Amino acid sequence: MADRFFPNNMPEFINEQHPQTTTNNLLYLPYNSFSEQLKHTALNLKQTIVMETWGKSGKRLNDYTVYTGALGTAFLLFKAYQFTQNNKDLDLCKHIVQACDAASFGSSRVTFMCGVAGVYALGAVVAKQANDDSLCDYYLTRFRQIKISKDLPDELLYGRVGYLWACLFLNKNLGPNTISSNHMRTMTDEIIKSGRKLSTKECPLMYEWHGKKYWGAAHGLAGIMNVLMDMNLTEDELEDVKGTLFYMIKNRFPSGNYPSSEGSESDRLVHWCHGAPGVALTLAKAAKLFGDEEFHKAAVEAGEVVWERGLLKRVGICHGISGNAYVFLSLYRLTGDVKFLYRAKAFATFLHEKSAMLISQGTMHGGDNPFSLFEGVGGMAYLFMDMIEPLEARFPAYEL
């Protein structure tokens, strides 16, 4: 199991009141100095990512998605624009989204991360920011024309909740009811109905994807519950969401980690997509929504698993250190405890100081798509930007 992660030999906590300002180690710098260095690195890395994913492609796209494709680069550029207000970032983002729109023609995938909903939702928001109302209207029209197949699964990457997340993204950025609550309610009904079909006495909602009952954020319960908590649910439906999360807490591994799927006995994965990190983000959200101490406690306990086993030998957001760092940022927002901000700082420092060397040595996997947002250094650059204002940080395409 230890072959999946590096031992975490970093101090449990370093008091910001007594930093060692003479050291070059980022971990010991005051937070302002630390975040400035990360910002500088992130903006330089952004340029490399743009060149590798856009400049070298001759603007011909094989992969248009947020997850591993050019739309992930656009998402990173939009993030950079929000920090720098550099219109060049916004203009380039707009051009890349337009290329993704062309490349996605005829695609049947409908989610934010891996489908056309991501193209149209991000396109509309970027166009609005650029004061291009006609282009914004074009993308919104395209979004509203998306056809949802009856046999669509329920999960996040390719299914119904992945489409609903795009609706939420639009409503957050363009205003409530940009996508009507009635439309989202129709989709929510289908998701609840589907989950109740596979329910048991112990678990009120259960879902299958490719024949497996997954638990994680990407394909299973954690991701589905995460989006359902943003819907207008009835009391019965809210109780089903709570009951499902309680079931997961009750049936986690003795280590505190979570199975990747129902009945799995393999306590190996500590990723956003499978295991404690993605579940921790969902539990932190549940703790805020329901005010339940058990959710709060379980979120913190999942965070302990990430601290102990989360320095993965991968760099990315989906199944790497960059994604795992977001657990601590989420727990920092939930608790206000600076220990969690320090832990996010520690993971980011590890990436900043060691990832390039470890990847070049072959000790760390740079990702099958090494410059992408979810598998590669695109996610690391996004994290570094988020570290600048940690209370505003959100796991991309998962937290709102």
SEKOLLUM-894814 format. One record per residue (C-alpha): residue number from 1; residue in one letter; x, y, z. Coordinates in Angstrom, 2 decimals. Layout:
<pts>
<NUM, 'a', <X, Y, Z>> ...
</pts>
This chain:
<pts>
<1, 'm', <0.00, 0.00, 0.00>> <2, 'a', <2.85, 2.40, 0.82>> <3, 'd', <3.99, 2.19, -2.79>> <4, 'r', <1.09, 4.52, -3.65>> <5, 'f', <2.23, 7.43, -1.49>> <6, 'f', <5.30, 9.11, -0.04>> <7, 'p', <5.81, 8.98, 3.74>> <8, 'n', <4.63, 12.22, 5.32>> <9, 'n', <7.63, 13.35, 7.35>> <10, 'm', <6.56, 16.99, 7.59>> <11, 'p', <6.00, 18.58, 11.01>> <12, 'e', <2.48, 18.18, 12.38>> <13, 'f', <2.21, 21.95, 12.73>> <14, 'i', <4.36, 25.06, 12.49>> <15, 'n', <3.24, 28.16, 14.36>> <16, 'e', <2.99, 31.11, 11.99>> <17, 'q', <3.84, 33.40, 14.89>> <18, 'h', <7.40, 32.08, 14.97>> <19, 'p', <8.43, 31.48, 11.36>> <20, 'q', <12.00, 30.76, 10.39>> <21, 't', <12.35, 33.62, 7.92>> <22, 't', <15.96, 32.76, 7.11>> <23, 't', <15.10, 29.42, 5.50>> <24, 'n', <14.34, 28.85, 1.82>> <25, 'n', <11.79, 26.17, 2.72>> <26, 'l', <8.34, 27.50, 1.83>> <27, 'l', <6.79, 25.62, 4.72>> <28, 'y', <8.50, 27.91, 7.23>> <29, 'l', <7.72, 31.20, 5.48>> <30, 'p', <4.93, 33.53, 6.66>> <31, 'y', <1.77, 32.83, 4.68>> <32, 'n', <1.89, 36.06, 2.68>> <33, 's', <5.42, 35.31, 1.47>> <34, 'f', <4.50, 31.70, 0.80>> <35, 's', <1.42, 32.59, -1.29>> <36, 'e', <3.33, 35.19, -3.31>> <37, 'q', <5.87, 32.56, -4.33>> <38, 'l', <3.09, 30.15, -5.30>> <39, 'k', <1.34, 32.83, -7.32>> <40, 'h', <4.54, 33.54, -9.27>> <41, 't', <5.06, 29.82, -9.93>> <42, 'a', <1.42, 29.29, -10.91>> <43, 'l', <1.43, 32.08, -13.48>> <44, 'n', <4.66, 30.82, -15.03>> <45, 'l', <3.31, 27.29, -15.09>> <46, 'k', <0.11, 28.53, -16.70>> <47, 'q', <2.16, 29.83, -19.64>> <48, 't', <3.81, 26.43, -20.08>> <49, 'i', <0.44, 24.67, -19.91>> <50, 'v', <-1.05, 27.00, -22.52>> <51, 'm', <1.87, 26.35, -24.85>> <52, 'e', <1.70, 22.57, -24.42>> <53, 't', <-2.07, 22.19, -24.68>> <54, 'w', <-2.93, 24.99, -27.10>> <55, 'g', <0.11, 26.52, -28.76>> <56, 'k', <1.69, 23.24, -29.91>> <57, 's', <-1.59, 21.75, -31.05>> <58, 'g', <-1.97, 24.25, -33.87>> <59, 'k', <-5.34, 24.89, -32.22>> <60, 'r', <-6.56, 21.46, -33.38>> <61, 'l', <-8.12, 19.73, -30.39>> <62, 'n', <-8.35, 16.01, -29.81>> <63, 'd', <-9.79, 16.42, -26.31>> <64, 'y', <-12.14, 19.30, -25.56>> <65, 't', <-12.99, 18.40, -21.93>> <66, 'v', <-12.37, 20.09, -18.58>> <67, 'y', <-11.05, 16.81, -17.21>> <68, 't', <-8.09, 16.12, -19.50>> <69, 'g', <-8.51, 18.48, -22.42>> <70, 'a', <-8.30, 22.06, -23.63>> <71, 'l', <-11.33, 23.23, -21.67>> <72, 'g', <-9.33, 22.53, -18.52>> <73, 't', <-6.73, 25.01, -19.80>> <74, 'a', <-9.51, 27.54, -20.39>> <75, 'f', <-10.77, 26.95, -16.84>> <76, 'l', <-7.23, 27.61, -15.54>> <77, 'l', <-6.97, 30.80, -17.61>> <78, 'f', <-10.28, 32.00, -16.20>> <79, 'k', <-8.95, 31.36, -12.71>> <80, 'a', <-5.81, 33.33, -13.55>> <81, 'y', <-7.92, 36.20, -14.89>> <82, 'q', <-9.86, 36.35, -11.63>> <83, 'f', <-6.59, 36.94, -9.76>> <84, 't', <-4.73, 39.16, -12.21>> <85, 'q', <-7.54, 40.91, -14.15>> <86, 'n', <-5.29, 40.44, -17.16>> <87, 'n', <-7.56, 40.70, -20.20>> <88, 'k', <-5.14, 38.62, -22.25>> <89, 'd', <-6.01, 35.63, -20.07>> <90, 'l', <-9.74, 36.28, -20.55>> <91, 'd', <-9.40, 36.71, -24.32>> <92, 'l', <-7.35, 33.53, -24.70>> <93, 'c', <-9.80, 31.65, -22.48>> <94, 'k', <-12.64, 32.82, -24.73>> <95, 'h', <-10.82, 31.65, -27.87>> <96, 'i', <-10.06, 28.22, -26.41>> <97, 'v', <-13.68, 27.73, -25.35>> <98, 'q', <-14.78, 28.59, -28.91>> <99, 'a', <-12.37, 25.96, -30.25>> <100, 'c', <-13.76, 23.46, -27.72>> <101, 'd', <-17.26, 24.29, -28.93>> <102, 'a', <-16.25, 23.38, -32.47>> <103, 'a', <-14.38, 20.25, -31.37>> <104, 's', <-17.32, 19.01, -29.28>> <105, 'f', <-19.79, 19.12, -32.17>> <106, 'g', <-21.81, 15.91, -32.19>> <107, 's', <-20.63, 14.78, -28.75>> <108, 's', <-23.24, 12.91, -26.73>> <109, 'r', <-21.57, 13.57, -23.37>> <110, 'v', <-23.46, 16.10, -21.29>> <111, 't', <-21.54, 16.77, -18.06>> <112, 'f', <-19.43, 19.69, -16.90>> <113, 'm', <-16.18, 17.75, -16.53>> <114, 'c', <-16.38, 15.50, -19.56>> <115, 'g', <-19.08, 16.86, -21.84>> <116, 'v', <-20.65, 19.73, -23.73>> <117, 'a', <-22.33, 21.19, -20.64>> <118, 'g', <-18.86, 22.26, -19.51>> <119, 'v', <-18.19, 23.99, -22.84>> <120, 'y', <-21.48, 25.90, -22.84>> <121, 'a', <-21.50, 26.74, -19.12>> <122, 'l', <-17.93, 28.02, -19.01>> <123, 'g', <-18.42, 29.71, -22.38>> <124, 'a', <-21.46, 31.64, -21.14>> <125, 'v', <-19.73, 32.77, -17.95>> <126, 'v', <-16.56, 33.84, -19.78>> <127, 'a', <-18.56, 35.67, -22.47>> <128, 'k', <-20.53, 37.52, -19.80>> <129, 'q', <-17.28, 38.52, -18.08>> <130, 'a', <-16.00, 39.79, -21.43>> <131, 'n', <-19.23, 41.81, -21.93>> <132, 'd', <-20.08, 39.78, -25.03>> <133, 'd', <-23.82, 39.37, -24.50>> <134, 's', <-24.52, 37.81, -27.89>> <135, 'l', <-21.91, 35.10, -27.32>> <136, 'c', <-23.26, 34.52, -23.80>> <137, 'd', <-26.77, 34.09, -25.25>> <138, 'y', <-25.41, 31.68, -27.86>> <139, 'y', <-23.85, 29.42, -25.21>> <140, 'l', <-26.95, 29.57, -22.99>> <141, 't', <-29.12, 28.60, -25.95>> <142, 'r', <-26.82, 25.69, -26.71>> <143, 'f', <-26.91, 24.64, -23.06>> <144, 'r', <-30.71, 24.65, -22.98>> <145, 'q', <-30.76, 22.50, -26.12>> <146, 'i', <-28.82, 19.67, -24.47>> <147, 'k', <-30.78, 16.43, -24.64>> <148, 'i', <-30.61, 14.18, -21.59>> <149, 's', <-30.87, 10.51, -22.47>> <150, 'k', <-33.13, 8.34, -20.32>> <151, 'd', <-30.36, 5.78, -19.93>> <152, 'l', <-27.83, 8.32, -18.66>> <153, 'p', <-26.14, 7.17, -15.44>> <154, 'd', <-26.41, 9.26, -12.29>> <155, 'e', <-22.73, 9.84, -11.45>> <156, 'l', <-20.60, 12.98, -11.74>> <157, 'l', <-18.15, 12.44, -14.58>> <158, 'y', <-20.57, 11.21, -17.24>> <159, 'g', <-24.01, 11.29, -15.65>> <160, 'r', <-26.96, 13.34, -14.44>> <161, 'v', <-25.30, 15.02, -11.47>> <162, 'g', <-22.44, 16.09, -13.72>> <163, 'y', <-25.00, 17.91, -15.85>> <164, 'l', <-26.69, 19.37, -12.77>> <165, 'w', <-23.36, 20.71, -11.53>> <166, 'a', <-23.10, 22.70, -14.77>> <167, 'c', <-26.56, 24.13, -14.07>> <168, 'l', <-25.40, 25.17, -10.59>> <169, 'f', <-22.25, 26.74, -12.03>> <170, 'l', <-24.33, 28.87, -14.38>> <171, 'n', <-26.75, 29.95, -11.67>> <172, 'k', <-23.93, 30.89, -9.31>> <173, 'n', <-22.08, 32.96, -11.91>> <174, 'l', <-24.91, 34.41, -14.00>> <175, 'g', <-27.68, 34.68, -11.42>> <176, 'p', <-30.35, 32.49, -9.81>> <177, 'n', <-32.75, 30.74, -12.19>> <178, 't', <-30.52, 31.19, -15.24>> <179, 'i', <-31.32, 27.51, -15.49>> <180, 's', <-34.79, 27.13, -14.05>> <181, 's', <-35.38, 25.37, -10.76>> <182, 'n', <-38.21, 23.41, -12.45>> <183, 'h', <-35.75, 22.02, -15.00>> <184, 'm', <-33.31, 20.99, -12.28>> <185, 'r', <-36.12, 19.55, -10.20>> <186, 't', <-37.09, 17.21, -13.05>> <187, 'm', <-33.53, 15.88, -13.16>> <188, 't', <-33.39, 15.62, -9.35>> <189, 'd', <-36.57, 13.53, -9.35>> <190, 'e', <-34.92, 11.05, -11.73>> <191, 'i', <-31.79, 10.82, -9.55>> <192, 'i', <-33.75, 10.28, -6.34>> <193, 'k', <-36.00, 7.71, -8.01>> <194, 's', <-32.98, 5.85, -9.37>> <195, 'g', <-31.25, 5.82, -5.97>> <196, 'r', <-34.31, 4.53, -4.15>> <197, 'k', <-34.61, 1.57, -6.55>> <198, 'l', <-31.33, 0.16, -5.21>> <199, 's', <-31.88, 1.23, -1.60>> <200, 't', <-31.64, -1.11, 1.38>> <201, 'k', <-32.78, -0.83, 4.98>> <202, 'e', <-29.35, 0.51, 5.88>> <203, 'c', <-28.77, 2.79, 2.87>> <204, 'p', <-31.66, 4.95, 1.54>> <205, 'l', <-29.96, 5.75, -1.79>> <206, 'm', <-27.64, 3.61, -3.87>> <207, 'y', <-26.39, 3.84, -7.46>> <208, 'e', <-24.60, 1.69, -10.02>> <209, 'w', <-22.16, 2.61, -12.72>> <210, 'h', <-20.88, -0.12, -15.07>> <211, 'g', <-22.23, -2.79, -12.75>> <212, 'k', <-20.51, -1.51, -9.59>> <213, 'k', <-21.98, 0.40, -6.66>> <214, 'y', <-19.31, 3.07, -6.32>> <215, 'w', <-18.84, 5.23, -3.23>> <216, 'g', <-16.42, 7.89, -4.42>> <217, 'a', <-16.69, 11.40, -5.79>> <218, 'a', <-16.18, 10.67, -9.48>> <219, 'h', <-18.62, 7.80, -10.04>> <220, 'g', <-20.50, 7.14, -6.82>> <221, 'l', <-22.30, 8.15, -3.68>> <222, 'a', <-20.02, 10.98, -2.53>> <223, 'g', <-20.30, 12.85, -5.83>> <224, 'i', <-24.04, 12.30, -6.14>> <225, 'm', <-24.78, 13.38, -2.56>> <226, 'n', <-22.52, 16.40, -3.07>> <227, 'v', <-24.71, 17.72, -5.89>> <228, 'l', <-28.02, 16.68, -4.34>> <229, 'm', <-27.24, 18.84, -1.32>> <230, 'd', <-27.43, 21.89, -3.61>> <231, 'm', <-30.89, 20.96, -4.90>> <232, 'n', <-34.22, 22.02, -3.40>> <233, 'l', <-35.05, 18.73, -1.69>> <234, 't', <-38.10, 17.70, 0.28>> <235, 'e', <-37.70, 16.70, 3.92>> <236, 'd', <-37.89, 13.02, 2.97>> <237, 'e', <-35.21, 13.48, 0.33>> <238, 'l', <-32.94, 15.35, 2.73>> <239, 'e', <-33.32, 12.49, 5.20>> <240, 'd', <-32.35, 10.05, 2.45>> <241, 'v', <-29.18, 12.04, 1.72>> <242, 'k', <-28.32, 12.18, 5.42>> <243, 'g', <-29.05, 8.48, 5.87>> <244, 't', <-26.84, 7.58, 2.91>> <245, 'l', <-23.93, 9.59, 4.31>> <246, 'f', <-24.41, 8.05, 7.77>> <247, 'y', <-24.33, 4.62, 6.12>> <248, 'm', <-21.00, 5.46, 4.51>> <249, 'i', <-19.54, 6.69, 7.79>> <250, 'k', <-20.72, 3.57, 9.62>> <251, 'n', <-19.22, 1.25, 7.00>> <252, 'r', <-15.86, 2.91, 6.38>> <253, 'f', <-12.65, 0.96, 6.91>> <254, 'p', <-11.14, 0.74, 10.43>> <255, 's', <-8.36, 3.01, 9.10>> <256, 'g', <-10.91, 5.78, 8.52>> <257, 'n', <-10.63, 5.47, 4.73>> <258, 'y', <-13.65, 4.71, 2.54>> <259, 'p', <-14.19, 1.80, 0.12>> <260, 's', <-14.13, 2.58, -3.57>> <261, 's', <-17.31, 0.53, -4.04>> <262, 'e', <-19.89, -1.44, -2.09>> <263, 'g', <-18.35, -4.56, -0.57>> <264, 's', <-14.77, -3.70, -1.50>> <265, 'e', <-12.19, -4.82, 1.06>> <266, 's', <-9.26, -3.07, -0.61>> <267, 'd', <-8.15, -0.16, 1.59>> <268, 'r', <-5.68, 1.29, -0.91>> <269, 'l', <-7.11, 4.36, -2.65>> <270, 'v', <-6.82, 7.77, -1.01>> <271, 'h', <-7.86, 9.85, -4.02>> <272, 'w', <-10.50, 12.45, -4.75>> <273, 'c', <-12.10, 10.01, -7.19>> <274, 'h', <-12.07, 7.01, -4.82>> <275, 'g', <-11.57, 7.10, -1.07>> <276, 'a', <-11.42, 9.54, 1.83>> <277, 'p', <-10.54, 12.81, -0.01>> <278, 'g', <-13.70, 13.08, -2.11>> <279, 'v', <-15.85, 11.82, 0.76>> <280, 'a', <-14.26, 14.38, 3.11>> <281, 'l', <-15.29, 17.26, 0.82>> <282, 't', <-18.87, 15.95, 0.73>> <283, 'l', <-18.98, 15.44, 4.50>> <284, 'a', <-17.68, 18.96, 5.12>> <285, 'k', <-20.53, 20.25, 2.98>> <286, 'a', <-23.01, 18.08, 4.90>> <287, 'a', <-21.67, 19.40, 8.20>> <288, 'k', <-22.44, 22.96, 7.09>> <289, 'l', <-25.84, 22.15, 5.58>> <290, 'f', <-27.20, 19.96, 8.36>> <291, 'g', <-25.23, 21.28, 11.33>> <292, 'd', <-24.70, 17.70, 12.46>> <293, 'e', <-21.70, 17.02, 14.69>> <294, 'e', <-21.28, 13.49, 13.31>> <295, 'f', <-20.67, 14.86, 9.81>> <296, 'h', <-18.21, 17.41, 11.19>> <297, 'k', <-16.33, 14.73, 13.11>> <298, 'a', <-16.27, 12.31, 10.17>> <299, 'a', <-14.99, 15.01, 7.79>> <300, 'v', <-12.11, 15.80, 10.14>> <301, 'e', <-11.35, 12.07, 10.56>> <302, 'a', <-11.26, 11.60, 6.79>> <303, 'g', <-8.83, 14.51, 6.70>> <304, 'e', <-6.52, 12.59, 9.03>> <305, 'v', <-6.38, 9.76, 6.49>> <306, 'v', <-5.43, 12.26, 3.80>> <307, 'w', <-2.68, 13.74, 6.00>> <308, 'e', <-1.23, 10.30, 6.72>> <309, 'r', <-1.58, 8.69, 3.28>> <310, 'g', <-2.35, 11.52, 0.88>> <311, 'l', <1.10, 12.44, -0.44>> <312, 'l', <0.39, 10.37, -3.50>> <313, 'k', <2.95, 9.53, -6.14>> <314, 'r', <0.88, 11.52, -8.62>> <315, 'v', <0.62, 15.25, -9.11>> <316, 'g', <-2.95, 15.78, -10.29>> <317, 'i', <-6.31, 16.77, -8.88>> <318, 'c', <-8.30, 13.59, -9.55>> <319, 'h', <-5.85, 11.12, -8.04>> <320, 'g', <-2.89, 13.13, -6.83>> <321, 'i', <-1.50, 15.46, -4.19>> <322, 's', <-3.07, 18.58, -5.73>> <323, 'g', <-6.58, 17.24, -5.24>> <324, 'n', <-5.86, 15.96, -1.75>> <325, 'a', <-4.67, 19.41, -0.63>> <326, 'y', <-8.21, 20.71, -1.22>> <327, 'v', <-9.46, 18.53, 1.64>> <328, 'f', <-7.51, 20.69, 4.09>> <329, 'l', <-8.72, 23.92, 2.50>> <330, 's', <-12.30, 22.68, 2.84>> <331, 'l', <-11.73, 21.69, 6.48>> <332, 'y', <-10.14, 25.08, 7.14>> <333, 'r', <-13.30, 26.80, 5.87>> <334, 'l', <-15.45, 24.44, 7.94>> <335, 't', <-13.58, 24.70, 11.24>> <336, 'g', <-11.51, 27.87, 11.09>> <337, 'd', <-8.65, 25.80, 12.53>> <338, 'v', <-5.29, 27.05, 11.17>> <339, 'k', <-3.95, 23.49, 11.48>> <340, 'f', <-5.81, 22.64, 8.28>> <341, 'l', <-4.48, 25.69, 6.45>> <342, 'y', <-1.00, 24.60, 7.50>> <343, 'r', <-1.66, 21.10, 6.12>> <344, 'a', <-2.76, 22.52, 2.76>> <345, 'k', <0.38, 24.65, 2.83>> <346, 'a', <2.46, 21.54, 3.56>> <347, 'f', <1.05, 19.59, 0.60>> <348, 'a', <1.46, 22.59, -1.71>> <349, 't', <5.04, 23.04, -0.49>> <350, 'f', <5.81, 19.38, -1.22>> <351, 'l', <4.54, 19.88, -4.77>> <352, 'h', <6.37, 23.16, -5.25>> <353, 'e', <9.71, 21.90, -4.00>> <354, 'k', <9.75, 18.27, -5.13>> <355, 's', <7.28, 17.43, -7.88>> <356, 'a', <9.39, 18.45, -10.89>> <357, 'm', <12.39, 16.50, -9.60>> <358, 'l', <10.33, 13.44, -8.64>> <359, 'i', <8.57, 13.38, -12.03>> <360, 's', <11.89, 13.67, -13.88>> <361, 'q', <13.27, 10.79, -11.80>> <362, 'g', <10.22, 8.67, -12.56>> <363, 't', <9.35, 8.43, -8.85>> <364, 'm', <6.17, 10.46, -9.31>> <365, 'h', <3.69, 9.98, -12.16>> <366, 'g', <3.07, 13.18, -14.11>> <367, 'g', <-0.24, 11.90, -15.48>> <368, 'd', <-1.27, 10.30, -18.76>> <369, 'n', <-2.17, 13.85, -19.81>> <370, 'p', <0.67, 15.66, -18.03>> <371, 'f', <-0.50, 19.26, -18.61>> <372, 's', <-4.20, 18.67, -18.01>> <373, 'l', <-6.32, 20.07, -15.20>> <374, 'f', <-7.35, 16.81, -13.56>> <375, 'e', <-4.42, 14.50, -14.27>> <376, 'g', <-1.42, 16.78, -14.64>> <377, 'v', <0.28, 19.99, -13.58>> <378, 'g', <-2.73, 22.06, -14.63>> <379, 'g', <-4.32, 21.01, -11.35>> <380, 'm', <-1.19, 21.97, -9.43>> <381, 'a', <-1.22, 25.45, -10.99>> <382, 'y', <-4.92, 25.78, -10.08>> <383, 'l', <-4.20, 24.75, -6.49>> <384, 'f', <-1.33, 27.25, -6.21>> <385, 'm', <-3.68, 30.04, -7.30>> <386, 'd', <-6.29, 28.89, -4.80>> <387, 'm', <-3.72, 29.00, -1.99>> <388, 'i', <-3.52, 32.79, -2.41>> <389, 'e', <-7.00, 33.28, -0.93>> <390, 'p', <-7.64, 30.02, 0.94>> <391, 'l', <-11.06, 30.96, 2.28>> <392, 'e', <-12.25, 31.37, -1.32>> <393, 'a', <-10.65, 28.13, -2.56>> <394, 'r', <-12.92, 25.52, -4.12>> <395, 'f', <-12.10, 22.15, -5.63>> <396, 'p', <-12.60, 22.81, -9.35>> <397, 'a', <-15.79, 21.42, -10.85>> <398, 'y', <-16.81, 19.89, -7.50>> <399, 'e', <-17.17, 22.61, -4.88>> <400, 'l', <-19.16, 25.74, -5.73>> 
</pts>
